[in-house]
Amino acid sequence: MGDVVNLNQFRKKQERKAAKAKASHNRRAHGRTKAERISDEKQHRQNTKEHNNKKLENKPKTDDSTNAEN
């Protein structure tokens, strides 16, 4: 047989573990200097600009039948 487990203690332990993981994520996301945030934003804008410049645009085909009606 398995060990007897107090469900309240188990639940609280799981909640503490989840809170610790969330805190770790928040420290990584928000615990940066202003210079790091600005640098990352510049890099993101540059990558987005390069990506958008490389996109192939689908130009709509002109339908000759609409021009013929006029």
N, C-alpha and C positions, 0 to 999 in steps of 0.2 A: 504494500500500500504506500501511497505517497504521503508526503508530509502535510500536516495541517497548515493552511495558509489563511492569515487574516486578510480578507478581501479589501478592507479599508486601507490597510497598510500597503497592500499591493497596488491599489488604485492610486494612492498618494505618491508612491514611488514612481509609477509610470508618469504621473503628471509632472513631478519634479524633473524627470528625465526629459520630457518634452519641452518644459520651460527652459531647461539648460541648453538644449539644442537651439531653441528659438533665440535665446540670448546670444549664443555664439554667432548665429547668423546675423543678428542685428549689429553686433560689434564689428563684424567684417564689413557690413553694408554702410554703417553710419559712423564708424570710428576712424574716419580718414581725415587727413588735413585738407584745408581749403585748396592748396596747390595740387594735391592728388585728385580731388574732385574736378577741378578745372582741367587738368591734364586729361583725365578720362573723358570728360565731356567733349573736349577738342578732338580727341581720337575717335570718339563715337560719331561726331559730326563729319569728320573726314571720311570715315569708312562708309557712312550713309551716302555721302556725296559721290564717292567713287562707285558705290553700288548702283546708285540711280543713273549715273552717267553710262554705265555699261548695259543698262536695260535696253532691250529691243522693243520699240513701241509698235503695237499693232495699229496700222493705219486702216481706217474703215474703207472698204471698197466702195467706189462710186457706182451707183446703180444707174445705168444708161436709160432705163425705162422711165425713171422719174424726170429726167431731162427731156425726154421725147414728148411728154405730156404737155409741157409748156409751150 
